[in-house]
């Protein structure tokens, strides 16, 4: 459709409407007035930017502290509270919006805000952990759940990032932003990085860092796409800044691809571990058949199989079990059996 230039205000409004209509039509379009509101929200300038940074810093510090306390105590409700308080989604969406609008200065400014905030937040979590948590403190499930990301986490970030960007441009669904904050969970994995470093578990810290970087890369990329399809950037700007927009989207796509590789590797590893654990559990139950023992846990790590059993009598020789497992896995294995003796006594009064 082509709009004919006219000297009337109606003609100008028609051109504006066409310029801001989304690539997918009116269903996901943004009006010029709403676009201006979003620009003012995402890109405060001058004294407003300074005030924004102060508010942002206070909320980020509070959200990190809440997340650290919730993760260390293993409280899901406290961790959810940290997700709701966290302000990180706003600058990430600002990076995506600046990317499709061809605003390199704004893109660089808010990307710097995100990076500096990420480093300082991890350091804060590390400092709190070193100050309050003993070195031998057991690691809660809330922490462990954020240290082994898979390709499913990328899918969650894709959907949540798209929802966050759409809720930003459409005022009617703005109340969904709190749900998006819980879904994408930016601060808890960032706090987990600092906590695990503080506890000396660098292996777990790497997994948490991968989850956090996945969320960052995906939110920026999918947010930029949503802003593009809703018409946040007028068509004349997209044409004028087409090279810059393509480069920005290409870099964001490469970042998503870069985190996808280790995520896919982790996913395949999880599938293999679950398959091997299931096979090992079946053979352990067969090995204990006819005894008064029962297995309480089976873990498989490479060629090492750990079996926990409980009961009144000593377990049988583990050699037959090792042979069965070697045939099942098609490679030699070492079996370690840990036995907890449990005796039952009864007494009768007279």
C-alpha positions in Angstrom: 0.0 0.0 0.0 1.3 3.5 -0.8 0.1 6.7 0.8 -0.4 9.8 -1.3 1.2 12.9 0.1 -1.3 15.5 1.1 -1.2 18.9 2.7 -3.9 18.1 5.2 -3.3 16.8 8.8 -5.3 13.7 7.9 -2.8 12.8 5.2 0.1 13.2 7.6 -1.6 11.0 10.2 -2.2 8.3 7.6 1.5 8.4 6.8 2.4 8.1 10.5 0.0 5.2 10.9 1.6 3.4 8.0 5.1 4.1 9.2 4.4 2.6 12.6 2.3 -0.4 11.5 4.0 -3.6 12.4 5.3 -6.0 9.8 2.6 -8.5 10.8 -0.2 -5.9 10.5 -2.4 -4.2 13.0 -2.5 -7.1 15.5 1.0 -6.4 16.8 1.3 -2.8 15.7 2.3 0.2 17.9 0.8 3.7 17.6 3.0 6.8 17.2 1.9 8.0 20.7 2.6 4.7 22.3 6.0 4.6 20.6 6.9 7.9 22.1 5.8 6.7 25.6 8.0 3.6 25.2 11.0 5.7 24.1 10.6 7.9 27.1 10.4 4.8 29.4 13.3 2.9 27.9 15.6 5.8 27.2 15.6 8.5 30.0 17.9 11.4 29.1 19.9 14.0 31.1 18.8 14.4 34.7 16.2 11.8 34.2 18.9 9.2 33.3 20.8 10.0 36.5 17.6 9.6 38.6 16.9 6.4 36.7 20.4 5.0 37.5 19.8 5.8 41.2 16.5 3.9 41.3 17.9 1.1 39.2 20.9 0.7 41.5 18.8 0.5 44.7 16.4 -2.0 43.2 19.2 -4.1 41.8 21.1 -4.3 45.1 17.9 -5.2 47.0 17.0 -7.9 44.4 20.4 -9.4 44.6 20.4 -9.5 48.4 16.9 -11.1 48.4 18.1 -13.6 45.9 21.2 -14.5 47.9 19.3 -15.0 51.1 16.6 -17.1 49.3 19.2 -19.2 47.5 21.3 -19.9 50.5 18.3 -20.8 52.6 16.7 -22.8 49.8 13.4 -20.8 49.9 11.6 -20.7 46.6 9.2 -18.0 47.7 12.1 -15.6 48.6 13.8 -16.3 45.3 10.5 -15.4 43.5 10.4 -12.2 45.4 13.9 -11.3 44.1 12.7 -12.0 40.5 9.8 -9.6 41.0 12.0 -6.8 42.3 14.8 -7.2 39.7 15.0 -4.2 37.3 17.3 -5.8 34.7 14.7 -6.4 32.1 14.3 -2.7 31.2 17.9 -2.0 30.1 18.0 -5.3 28.1 14.9 -4.3 26.2 16.4 -0.9 25.7 19.4 -2.5 24.0 17.0 -4.4 21.7 14.9 -1.4 20.9 18.0 0.8 20.2 19.4 -2.0 17.9 16.4 -2.0 15.5 16.2 1.8 15.6 19.8 2.4 14.6 20.7 4.3 17.8 24.3 3.1 18.5 24.9 5.6 21.3 21.8 4.4 23.2 22.6 0.8 22.5 26.1 1.2 23.9 25.0 3.1 26.9 22.4 0.6 28.1 24.6 -2.4 27.2 27.3 -0.9 29.4 24.7 -0.5 32.2 23.8 -4.2 31.9 27.5 -5.4 31.9 28.6 -3.2 34.8 25.5 -4.2 36.8 26.1 -7.9 36.1 29.7 -7.8 37.3 28.9 -5.7 40.5 25.9 -7.9 41.3 28.0 -11.1 41.1 30.6 -9.4 43.3 27.9 -8.4 45.8 26.6 -12.0 46.0 30.1 -13.3 46.4 30.8 -10.8 49.2 27.6 -11.7 51.1 28.3 -15.4 50.7 31.9 -15.1 52.0 30.7 -13.1 54.9 27.7 -15.2 56.0 28.0 -18.7 54.6 30.4 -21.3 56.0 32.7 -22.9 53.5 31.2 -26.4 54.1 27.6 -25.1 53.8 25.5 -27.6 51.9 24.3 -26.4 48.5 20.5 -26.0 48.3 18.4 -27.3 45.4 17.5 -23.7 44.5 21.2 -23.1 43.7 21.8 -26.5 42.0 18.8 -26.0 39.7 20.5 -22.9 38.2 23.9 -24.5 37.6 23.0 -27.0 34.8 21.1 -25.2 32.1 19.8 -27.0 29.0 18.2 -26.1 25.7 14.9 -25.9 27.5 16.2 -22.8 29.4 16.8 -21.2 26.0 13.2 -21.9 25.0 11.9 -20.3 28.2 14.1 -17.2 27.6 12.8 -16.9 24.0 9.2 -17.0 25.1 9.7 -14.7 28.1 11.8 -12.2 26.2 9.1 -11.9 23.5 6.4 -11.5 26.1 8.4 -8.8 27.9 9.0 -6.8 24.7 5.3 -7.2 23.6 4.1 -6.1 27.0 6.3 -3.1 26.8 4.8 -1.9 23.5 1.2 -2.8 24.3 0.0 -1.0 27.4 -3.0 -3.4 27.7 -0.8 -6.3 28.6 1.7 -4.4 30.7 0.5 -6.2 33.8 2.1 -9.4 32.4 5.6 -8.0 33.0 5.7 -9.4 36.6 5.0 -12.9 35.2 7.7 -12.4 32.6 10.2 -11.4 35.4 9.4 -14.7 37.2 9.7 -16.7 33.9 13.0 -15.4 32.7 14.6 -15.1 36.2 17.6 -12.8 35.5 18.8 -12.1 39.0 18.8 -15.6 40.6 21.3 -17.2 38.2 23.5 -14.0 38.5 23.4 -14.3 42.3 24.2 -18.0 41.9 27.4 -17.1 40.1 28.6 -15.1 43.1 27.4 -17.7 45.6 29.1 -20.6 44.0 32.3 -18.7 43.6 32.1 -17.8 47.2 31.6 -21.4 48.2 34.6 -22.5 46.0 32.4 -24.3 43.5 33.8 -22.9 40.3 32.3 -25.8 38.3 28.8 -24.8 39.4 29.5 -21.1 38.8 30.3 -21.8 35.2 26.9 -23.4 34.7 25.1 -20.5 36.4 27.0 -18.0 34.3 26.0 -19.9 31.1 22.3 -19.7 32.2 22.6 -15.9 32.9 24.4 -15.2 29.6 21.7 -17.3 27.8 19.0 -15.1 29.3 20.8 -11.9 28.3 21.5 -12.9 24.7 18.1 -14.3 24.1 16.2 -11.3 25.6 18.1 -8.8 23.5 17.7 -10.8 20.3 14.0 -11.7 20.6 13.2 -8.3 22.1 14.7 -6.6 19.0 12.7 -8.9 16.7 9.5 -8.0 18.6 10.2 -4.3 18.4 10.9 -4.8 14.7 7.7 -6.6 13.9 5.5 -4.2 16.0 6.8 -1.2 14.0 8.7 0.4 16.9 11.2 1.7 14.4 9.5 3.6 11.6 10.0 2.2 8.1 12.0 5.2 6.9 14.4 4.7 9.8 14.7 1.0 9.0 15.6 1.9 5.4 18.1 4.6 6.4 19.8 2.5 9.1 19.4 -0.9 7.4 23.0 -1.8 7.4 23.4 -1.0 11.1 20.2 -2.8 12.0 21.3 -5.9 10.1 24.7 -5.9 11.8 23.2 -5.6 15.2 20.7 -8.4 14.7 23.4 -10.5 13.2 25.6 -10.0 16.3 22.7 -10.8 18.6 21.9 -13.9 16.6 25.5 -15.1 16.8 25.4 -14.6 20.6 22.3 -16.8 20.8 24.0 -19.4 18.7 27.1 -19.2 20.8 25.2 -20.1 24.0 23.1 -22.7 22.2 26.1 -25.0 21.6 27.0 -25.6 25.3 23.3 -25.8 26.1 22.7 -28.5 23.5 25.8 -30.3 24.8 24.4 -30.1 28.4 21.0 -31.3 27.2 22.5 -34.4 25.5 24.6 -35.1 28.6 21.5 -34.9 30.8 19.7 -37.3 28.5 22.6 -39.7 28.7 22.9 -39.5 32.5 19.1 -40.0 33.0 19.2 -43.0 30.6 22.2 -44.6 32.4 20.8 -43.9 35.8 17.5 -45.6 34.9 19.4 -48.6 33.5 21.6 -48.8 36.6 18.7 -48.5 39.0 16.9 -51.4 37.3 20.0 -53.6 37.6 20.6 -52.6 41.3 17.1 -53.6 42.1 17.7 -57.0 40.4 21.0 -57.3 42.3 19.2 -56.8 45.7 16.3 -59.1 44.9 15.9 -61.7 47.6 17.6 -59.6 50.3 16.2 -57.4 53.0 18.1 -54.4 51.5 16.7 -51.6 49.5 18.4 -49.0 47.4 18.1 -45.4 48.4 20.0 -43.8 45.6 21.9 -44.5 42.4 24.2 -42.0 40.7 26.2 -42.4 37.5 29.2 -40.2 36.7 31.2 -41.5 33.7 32.5 -44.9 34.6 31.7 -44.5 38.3 28.4 -45.8 39.7 27.5 -45.1 43.3 24.9 -47.1 45.0 23.4 -46.4 48.4 21.6 -49.2 50.2 19.9 -49.6 53.6 19.0 -52.7 55.5 19.8 -55.1 58.4 22.3 -57.3 56.5 25.5 -56.7 54.6 25.1 -56.3 50.8 26.2 -59.1 48.5 29.3 -58.8 46.4 29.2 -55.9 44.0 31.2 -57.8 41.3 28.1 -59.3 39.6 26.5 -55.9 39.6 29.6 -54.3 38.0 29.5 -57.0 35.3 25.9 -56.3 34.5 26.4 -52.6 34.4 29.5 -53.0 32.1 27.4 -55.0 29.6 24.5 -52.4 29.8 26.8 -49.4 29.3 29.2 -51.2 26.9 32.3 -50.1 28.8 34.0 -51.0 32.1 32.5 -49.4 35.3 33.5 -49.1 38.9 30.8 -49.7 41.5 30.9 -48.2 44.9 28.3 -49.4 47.4 27.6 -47.5 50.6 25.6 -49.5 53.1 23.6 -48.0 56.1 22.8 -50.8 58.6 19.3 -50.6 60.0 18.2 -52.8 62.8 14.7 -53.3 64.2 14.0 -54.3 67.8 10.7 -55.1 69.4 9.6 -55.3 73.0 6.4 -56.4 74.7 5.2 -55.2 78.1 3.7 -57.7 80.6 
